[in-house]
Amino acid sequence: MKRVFIVFGLTVAASIILGPVALKIVHAEPAKQLRVATAQLPVTRDVSANAAAIHRALDIAIDEGAEILLTPEGSLSGYTPKFDQVAVDEQLEKILKRTREAKIALALGTCFVEPDDHKVYNEIRFYDEHGKLLGFHTKTLLCSSLTKPYKGEINDYGTRPLRTFEIKGVRVGGLICNDMWGNPQCTSMPDPHLSQKLSEKGAEIIFVAINGGRDGKSWSKEVYWPYHENNMRMRASAGKVWVVSADNCAPTTIPCSAPSGVIQPDGNWAAQAKNIGEQVVVYTINLN
C-alpha cells in the first residue's frame, strides 16, 4: 500500500491571502529493502560439523531479523566433489525446517549431486522464505592448472546457464568465488565477466560464496586478499549492484582469503566482518 503525504505549509498560508489553492498530493514509493545476513564460517569435509556452523549462523540471522542468509562455498558438503550426498540431504532438510519456521530465505553454498543428471555441481542454492527451492547457480569459472592437460575442479563439476532469482521482490544473482574475479593463477578459462552479465539480467544484489586458498603468509595477505577485495568493489561499481560476500574461515587461526560483508553499488563497503574467525554480518540493503 502506498502512503499519501499532503504537502501544505506555505501553500495553505498563501490560500489565506490569495484564496483557495489546491493541495498537492505526493505518492511515496514503498520502501524496497532486503535485510541480509552473511556468514563467514569454518568449512570442513565433516557434513555434520558444517551443518552445526550453519545453524549457529541461523541463530544470529533469525535473532537479527534477517530475511536471507548467505553461506560460503561448499559450506554444507565441504569444498570437494567427493562427499556424502545422503548426509547432505539429511542435514539440508533440518536446516530448511528452521528456515521455514523462521520465514528466512537461504543462499546456501554447497556441492550437490543433481537428481536429473546425477552430475556433481558446486552451487549456491536459493530457497525462499517458505523453504521452496527457486533454483541454483553453478560455479562457472572453474579452477584448473594452466597447462594442458588441465587438472583440477574443471574436471569435477558440471556447469549450467547463468540465472537470476527473485527473493522478497528483489532480483538477485549468485556467483561462486573465482566466478567473481577470474584469478589468472587459478584457471585456464577466460573471464566471462559474470557479475556484469548478472547486472544486465536485472540483478540488484549479487551473493558471492567464497572458499579461497590461503596460508597466512605474505602472498595471501598482500596479493590474494587485495585482489579479491578490489575485484568485488570494482565489479560492484561497474555493474551498479550490491555485492554480499561470505568466505570460509577454516582454519580459524589465519586470516580469510577475501572479505565477508556487504558492498554498495558505488564500490564502498556498507558492512564488513573481521578478517579472521567465525563472523555473521547483518545489514539492511535499501534499494530505493
C-alpha beads as a LAMMPS data file, in Angstrom:
LAMMPS data file: protein, C-alpha beads

288 atoms
287 bonds

1 atom types
1 bond types

-500.0 500.0 xlo xhi
-500.0 500.0 ylo yhi
-500.0 500.0 zlo zhi

Masses

1 110.0

Atoms # bond

1 1 1 0.000 0.000 0.000
2 1 1 1.371 3.421 -0.946
3 1 1 1.459 6.149 1.677
4 1 1 -0.040 9.508 0.886
5 1 1 1.543 12.708 2.140
6 1 1 -0.319 16.002 1.970
7 1 1 2.054 18.899 1.463
8 1 1 0.818 22.251 2.692
9 1 1 2.773 24.755 4.833
10 1 1 3.323 27.823 2.632
11 1 1 0.619 26.711 0.219
12 1 1 -2.018 26.858 2.951
13 1 1 -0.689 30.167 4.188
14 1 1 -0.961 31.530 0.667
15 1 1 -4.553 30.356 0.404
16 1 1 -5.473 32.547 3.381
17 1 1 -4.289 35.570 1.486
18 1 1 -4.964 34.688 -2.119
19 1 1 -7.969 32.435 -1.861
20 1 1 -8.476 28.700 -2.419
21 1 1 -5.367 26.759 -3.512
22 1 1 -5.393 23.064 -4.438
23 1 1 -3.370 20.887 -2.098
24 1 1 -0.623 18.848 -3.760
25 1 1 -0.776 15.126 -3.009
26 1 1 2.550 13.270 -3.203
27 1 1 2.555 9.480 -3.501
28 1 1 5.675 7.998 -1.915
29 1 1 7.079 4.766 -3.301
30 1 1 7.005 1.929 -0.766
31 1 1 10.395 1.144 0.746
32 1 1 12.241 -1.581 -1.167
33 1 1 14.626 -3.251 1.240
34 1 1 16.232 -6.599 1.936
35 1 1 17.810 -7.387 5.289
36 1 1 20.708 -9.725 4.564
37 1 1 22.913 -11.849 6.785
38 1 1 26.260 -13.130 5.539
39 1 1 28.082 -15.849 7.449
40 1 1 31.856 -16.253 7.488
41 1 1 32.007 -19.891 8.622
42 1 1 34.530 -22.729 9.012
43 1 1 34.061 -25.160 6.130
44 1 1 35.401 -28.707 6.526
45 1 1 34.710 -32.117 4.998
46 1 1 32.576 -33.060 8.014
47 1 1 28.966 -32.517 6.918
48 1 1 27.621 -32.609 10.485
49 1 1 30.157 -30.029 11.695
50 1 1 29.377 -27.827 8.700
51 1 1 25.645 -28.068 9.412
52 1 1 26.238 -27.089 13.035
53 1 1 28.091 -23.961 11.863
54 1 1 25.187 -23.048 9.564
55 1 1 22.747 -23.461 12.461
56 1 1 24.889 -21.107 14.569
57 1 1 24.706 -18.546 11.781
58 1 1 20.951 -19.044 11.548
59 1 1 20.639 -18.336 15.283
60 1 1 22.123 -14.869 14.759
61 1 1 20.399 -14.179 11.441
62 1 1 16.988 -15.025 12.883
63 1 1 17.581 -13.041 16.089
64 1 1 18.608 -10.014 13.998
65 1 1 15.571 -10.198 11.725
66 1 1 17.455 -11.084 8.538
67 1 1 15.371 -12.034 5.500
68 1 1 18.077 -14.122 3.806
69 1 1 21.281 -15.853 4.925
70 1 1 24.330 -16.397 2.679
71 1 1 26.892 -19.117 3.477
72 1 1 30.360 -19.790 1.968
73 1 1 31.264 -22.040 -0.955
74 1 1 30.805 -25.688 -0.049
75 1 1 29.544 -24.742 3.404
76 1 1 27.384 -27.860 3.866
77 1 1 29.017 -30.572 1.738
78 1 1 32.567 -29.332 2.140
79 1 1 34.507 -27.901 -0.794
80 1 1 35.023 -31.236 -2.545
81 1 1 33.371 -33.271 -5.325
82 1 1 33.635 -36.344 -3.094
83 1 1 31.054 -36.022 -0.341
84 1 1 28.143 -37.950 1.144
85 1 1 25.010 -36.760 -0.663
86 1 1 22.739 -38.682 1.716
87 1 1 24.271 -36.847 4.679
88 1 1 23.900 -33.526 2.833
89 1 1 20.223 -34.257 2.132
90 1 1 19.561 -35.166 5.761
91 1 1 21.222 -32.048 7.165
92 1 1 19.692 -29.827 4.483
93 1 1 16.180 -30.880 5.493
94 1 1 16.927 -29.941 9.115
95 1 1 18.246 -26.546 8.003
96 1 1 15.224 -25.918 5.783
97 1 1 12.873 -26.861 8.612
98 1 1 14.358 -23.988 10.624
99 1 1 14.290 -21.516 7.735
100 1 1 10.639 -22.340 7.012
101 1 1 9.684 -21.849 10.650
102 1 1 11.574 -18.550 10.844
103 1 1 10.440 -17.385 7.370
104 1 1 14.016 -16.647 6.289
105 1 1 15.348 -17.265 2.771
106 1 1 18.650 -19.035 2.175
107 1 1 21.529 -18.717 -0.291
108 1 1 23.348 -21.936 0.545
109 1 1 26.826 -22.680 -0.755
110 1 1 27.183 -26.444 -1.179
111 1 1 28.271 -29.081 -3.640
112 1 1 25.351 -31.186 -4.774
113 1 1 24.509 -34.166 -6.968
114 1 1 21.541 -33.131 -9.081
115 1 1 18.965 -35.927 -9.475
116 1 1 18.061 -35.051 -13.070
117 1 1 21.510 -35.883 -14.488
118 1 1 23.423 -37.308 -11.492
119 1 1 26.271 -34.859 -12.052
120 1 1 28.112 -33.047 -9.270
121 1 1 27.795 -29.251 -9.206
122 1 1 29.369 -26.592 -6.994
123 1 1 26.315 -24.477 -6.218
124 1 1 24.615 -21.634 -4.447
125 1 1 21.117 -22.991 -3.859
126 1 1 18.456 -20.294 -3.457
127 1 1 15.481 -21.101 -1.216
128 1 1 12.656 -18.676 -0.480
129 1 1 11.289 -17.984 3.000
130 1 1 8.960 -20.994 2.696
131 1 1 11.840 -23.375 2.004
132 1 1 10.971 -23.689 -1.683
133 1 1 13.942 -24.206 -3.999
134 1 1 13.976 -21.360 -6.527
135 1 1 16.960 -22.782 -8.378
136 1 1 20.728 -22.715 -8.154
137 1 1 23.808 -21.072 -9.583
138 1 1 26.643 -23.399 -10.547
139 1 1 30.264 -22.316 -10.341
140 1 1 31.207 -21.431 -13.902
141 1 1 34.773 -20.130 -13.919
142 1 1 36.198 -23.377 -12.590
143 1 1 39.722 -23.619 -11.231
144 1 1 42.355 -25.635 -13.081
145 1 1 46.017 -25.943 -13.888
146 1 1 47.228 -23.505 -16.527
147 1 1 48.692 -26.009 -18.970
148 1 1 47.199 -28.957 -20.826
149 1 1 46.039 -31.498 -19.916
150 1 1 44.061 -29.388 -17.456
151 1 1 43.809 -30.695 -13.917
152 1 1 41.608 -29.635 -11.015
153 1 1 37.943 -28.922 -10.408
154 1 1 37.417 -28.108 -14.074
155 1 1 37.163 -31.897 -14.468
156 1 1 34.997 -32.462 -11.385
157 1 1 31.964 -30.179 -11.624
158 1 1 29.276 -29.569 -14.192
159 1 1 28.011 -26.112 -15.138
160 1 1 24.635 -24.718 -16.129
161 1 1 23.495 -21.391 -17.650
162 1 1 23.648 -18.183 -15.623
163 1 1 20.334 -17.283 -13.918
164 1 1 18.725 -14.756 -11.634
165 1 1 16.150 -15.335 -8.886
166 1 1 13.581 -13.281 -7.006
167 1 1 13.792 -13.021 -3.219
168 1 1 11.140 -10.906 -1.457
169 1 1 10.514 -8.972 -4.671
170 1 1 14.235 -8.330 -5.273
171 1 1 16.052 -9.696 -8.321
172 1 1 19.281 -11.403 -7.193
173 1 1 22.077 -13.497 -8.641
174 1 1 24.782 -15.745 -7.294
175 1 1 28.488 -16.207 -8.037
176 1 1 30.984 -18.589 -6.511
177 1 1 34.494 -17.468 -5.633
178 1 1 36.530 -17.351 -8.897
179 1 1 33.337 -16.509 -10.834
180 1 1 33.673 -13.000 -9.425
181 1 1 37.338 -12.246 -10.077
182 1 1 38.824 -14.689 -12.589
183 1 1 42.138 -15.201 -10.817
184 1 1 44.690 -15.761 -13.621
185 1 1 46.711 -18.045 -11.351
186 1 1 43.753 -20.341 -10.737
187 1 1 42.084 -21.041 -14.070
188 1 1 42.784 -21.630 -17.745
189 1 1 39.338 -20.272 -18.661
190 1 1 38.782 -16.701 -19.951
191 1 1 36.969 -14.283 -17.641
192 1 1 33.324 -14.083 -18.807
193 1 1 32.562 -11.042 -16.565
194 1 1 29.683 -12.820 -14.888
195 1 1 28.889 -10.003 -12.453
196 1 1 28.276 -7.665 -15.369
197 1 1 26.089 -10.259 -17.068
198 1 1 24.010 -10.599 -13.899
199 1 1 23.654 -6.816 -13.780
200 1 1 22.439 -6.859 -17.382
201 1 1 19.900 -9.532 -16.399
202 1 1 18.459 -7.133 -13.826
203 1 1 20.134 -8.396 -10.659
204 1 1 20.215 -5.755 -7.928
205 1 1 22.171 -7.882 -5.449
206 1 1 24.844 -10.498 -6.163
207 1 1 25.534 -13.101 -3.472
208 1 1 29.121 -14.401 -3.596
209 1 1 30.036 -17.646 -1.816
210 1 1 33.805 -17.919 -1.337
211 1 1 36.300 -20.568 -0.288
212 1 1 39.662 -19.211 -1.340
213 1 1 43.035 -20.776 -0.783
214 1 1 45.412 -19.039 1.610
215 1 1 48.183 -19.903 4.054
216 1 1 48.508 -16.797 6.234
217 1 1 51.808 -15.798 4.610
218 1 1 52.678 -12.577 2.825
219 1 1 51.394 -13.589 -0.637
220 1 1 47.963 -14.382 0.807
221 1 1 47.839 -11.080 2.690
222 1 1 49.495 -8.794 0.141
223 1 1 48.252 -10.277 -3.140
224 1 1 45.225 -12.576 -2.814
225 1 1 43.240 -10.546 -0.266
226 1 1 43.535 -7.164 -2.060
227 1 1 42.976 -8.806 -5.455
228 1 1 39.740 -10.388 -4.257
229 1 1 38.553 -7.293 -2.398
230 1 1 39.353 -4.848 -5.188
231 1 1 37.672 -7.027 -7.805
232 1 1 34.482 -7.226 -5.759
233 1 1 34.479 -3.470 -5.214
234 1 1 35.252 -2.575 -8.834
235 1 1 32.719 -5.015 -10.253
236 1 1 30.021 -3.815 -7.861
237 1 1 30.689 -0.284 -9.091
238 1 1 30.848 -1.312 -12.762
239 1 1 27.516 -3.131 -12.605
240 1 1 25.881 -0.730 -10.134
241 1 1 24.910 -3.701 -7.966
242 1 1 25.114 -4.593 -4.292
243 1 1 27.540 -7.419 -3.510
244 1 1 27.135 -9.663 -0.462
245 1 1 30.105 -11.960 0.221
246 1 1 30.821 -14.862 2.590
247 1 1 34.184 -16.640 2.890
248 1 1 35.341 -19.833 4.582
249 1 1 37.283 -19.075 7.774
250 1 1 38.843 -22.507 8.417
251 1 1 41.483 -22.768 9.706
252 1 1 40.354 -20.080 12.126
253 1 1 43.925 -19.203 13.149
254 1 1 44.782 -17.354 9.914
255 1 1 43.032 -14.547 8.000
256 1 1 40.457 -15.350 5.343
257 1 1 41.182 -15.149 1.624
258 1 1 38.619 -12.404 0.959
259 1 1 36.388 -10.041 2.918
260 1 1 32.917 -11.096 4.015
261 1 1 30.324 -8.340 4.109
262 1 1 28.167 -6.003 2.046
263 1 1 29.420 -3.701 -0.741
264 1 1 27.361 -0.800 -2.068
265 1 1 26.782 -0.132 -5.795
266 1 1 29.390 2.651 -5.621
267 1 1 32.019 0.082 -4.626
268 1 1 32.329 1.153 -0.997
269 1 1 31.771 -1.117 1.986
270 1 1 28.479 -0.836 3.829
271 1 1 29.406 -3.514 6.383
272 1 1 32.383 -5.831 6.749
273 1 1 33.317 -8.740 9.017
274 1 1 36.626 -9.083 10.811
275 1 1 39.129 -10.870 8.600
276 1 1 39.549 -13.919 10.842
277 1 1 37.293 -16.401 12.598
278 1 1 33.574 -17.117 12.579
279 1 1 31.502 -13.980 11.972
280 1 1 27.955 -13.071 10.936
281 1 1 27.183 -9.636 9.487
282 1 1 23.580 -8.420 9.222
283 1 1 22.695 -5.348 7.161
284 1 1 19.549 -3.815 5.661
285 1 1 20.004 -3.028 1.968
286 1 1 17.884 -0.086 0.829
287 1 1 17.153 -0.412 -2.880
288 1 1 15.056 2.746 -3.391

Bonds

1 1 1 2
2 1 2 3
3 1 3 4
4 1 4 5
5 1 5 6
6 1 6 7
7 1 7 8
8 1 8 9
9 1 9 10
10 1 10 11
11 1 11 12
12 1 12 13
13 1 13 14
14 1 14 15
15 1 15 16
16 1 16 17
17 1 17 18
18 1 18 19
19 1 19 20
20 1 20 21
21 1 21 22
22 1 22 23
23 1 23 24
24 1 24 25
25 1 25 26
26 1 26 27
27 1 27 28
28 1 28 29
29 1 29 30
30 1 30 31
31 1 31 32
32 1 32 33
33 1 33 34
34 1 34 35
35 1 35 36
36 1 36 37
37 1 37 38
38 1 38 39
39 1 39 40
40 1 40 41
41 1 41 42
42 1 42 43
43 1 43 44
44 1 44 45
45 1 45 46
46 1 46 47
47 1 47 48
48 1 48 49
49 1 49 50
50 1 50 51
51 1 51 52
52 1 52 53
53 1 53 54
54 1 54 55
55 1 55 56
56 1 56 57
57 1 57 58
58 1 58 59
59 1 59 60
60 1 60 61
61 1 61 62
62 1 62 63
63 1 63 64
64 1 64 65
65 1 65 66
66 1 66 67
67 1 67 68
68 1 68 69
69 1 69 70
70 1 70 71
71 1 71 72
72 1 72 73
73 1 73 74
74 1 74 75
75 1 75 76
76 1 76 77
77 1 77 78
78 1 78 79
79 1 79 80
80 1 80 81
81 1 81 82
82 1 82 83
83 1 83 84
84 1 84 85
85 1 85 86
86 1 86 87
87 1 87 88
88 1 88 89
89 1 89 90
90 1 90 91
91 1 91 92
92 1 92 93
93 1 93 94
94 1 94 95
95 1 95 96
96 1 96 97
97 1 97 98
98 1 98 99
99 1 99 100
100 1 100 101
101 1 101 102
102 1 102 103
103 1 103 104
104 1 104 105
105 1 105 106
106 1 106 107
107 1 107 108
108 1 108 109
109 1 109 110
110 1 110 111
111 1 111 112
112 1 112 113
113 1 113 114
114 1 114 115
115 1 115 116
116 1 116 117
117 1 117 118
118 1 118 119
119 1 119 120
120 1 120 121
121 1 121 122
122 1 122 123
123 1 123 124
124 1 124 125
125 1 125 126
126 1 126 127
127 1 127 128
128 1 128 129
129 1 129 130
130 1 130 131
131 1 131 132
132 1 132 133
133 1 133 134
134 1 134 135
135 1 135 136
136 1 136 137
137 1 137 138
138 1 138 139
139 1 139 140
140 1 140 141
141 1 141 142
142 1 142 143
143 1 143 144
144 1 144 145
145 1 145 146
146 1 146 147
147 1 147 148
148 1 148 149
149 1 149 150
150 1 150 151
151 1 151 152
152 1 152 153
153 1 153 154
154 1 154 155
155 1 155 156
156 1 156 157
157 1 157 158
158 1 158 159
159 1 159 160
160 1 160 161
161 1 161 162
162 1 162 163
163 1 163 164
164 1 164 165
165 1 165 166
166 1 166 167
167 1 167 168
168 1 168 169
169 1 169 170
170 1 170 171
171 1 171 172
172 1 172 173
173 1 173 174
174 1 174 175
175 1 175 176
176 1 176 177
177 1 177 178
178 1 178 179
179 1 179 180
180 1 180 181
181 1 181 182
182 1 182 183
183 1 183 184
184 1 184 185
185 1 185 186
186 1 186 187
187 1 187 188
188 1 188 189
189 1 189 190
190 1 190 191
191 1 191 192
192 1 192 193
193 1 193 194
194 1 194 195
195 1 195 196
196 1 196 197
197 1 197 198
198 1 198 199
199 1 199 200
200 1 200 201
201 1 201 202
202 1 202 203
203 1 203 204
204 1 204 205
205 1 205 206
206 1 206 207
207 1 207 208
208 1 208 209
209 1 209 210
210 1 210 211
211 1 211 212
212 1 212 213
213 1 213 214
214 1 214 215
215 1 215 216
216 1 216 217
217 1 217 218
218 1 218 219
219 1 219 220
220 1 220 221
221 1 221 222
222 1 222 223
223 1 223 224
224 1 224 225
225 1 225 226
226 1 226 227
227 1 227 228
228 1 228 229
229 1 229 230
230 1 230 231
231 1 231 232
232 1 232 233
233 1 233 234
234 1 234 235
235 1 235 236
236 1 236 237
237 1 237 238
238 1 238 239
239 1 239 240
240 1 240 241
241 1 241 242
242 1 242 243
243 1 243 244
244 1 244 245
245 1 245 246
246 1 246 247
247 1 247 248
248 1 248 249
249 1 249 250
250 1 250 251
251 1 251 252
252 1 252 253
253 1 253 254
254 1 254 255
255 1 255 256
256 1 256 257
257 1 257 258
258 1 258 259
259 1 259 260
260 1 260 261
261 1 261 262
262 1 262 263
263 1 263 264
264 1 264 265
265 1 265 266
266 1 266 267
267 1 267 268
268 1 268 269
269 1 269 270
270 1 270 271
271 1 271 272
272 1 272 273
273 1 273 274
274 1 274 275
275 1 275 276
276 1 276 277
277 1 277 278
278 1 278 279
279 1 279 280
280 1 280 281
281 1 281 282
282 1 282 283
283 1 283 284
284 1 284 285
285 1 285 286
286 1 286 287
287 1 287 288
